[in-house]
Amino acid sequence: MTAMKPAPHPFAASAWALRVRPADAAALAALRLRAEWQVAEAADGIWLRGGPLGEAGTATIDGVPAVERHVVAADGALRPPGARAKRRSRS
């Protein structure tokens, strides 16, 4: 019997975005030196965005107390991890 290989982390090979409550902003302090990540403050919280992390980099982002986590599609749309893109109708 072979062991099943775990599914890859959704942010390992995709751009990602997550939202943190303002009350949890201190949790982002250790990440402030990551030049490749973007941070924006909005009315609904603090948004953090970055490119693919690779399997080794996912542990860092998993420790962030996010209230929302998204994969960023090629068109910029935010999708929940594991969600499939909608099929476009053929004309």
Order of alpha helices (4+ residues) and beta strands (2+ residues): beta-beta-beta-alpha-beta-beta
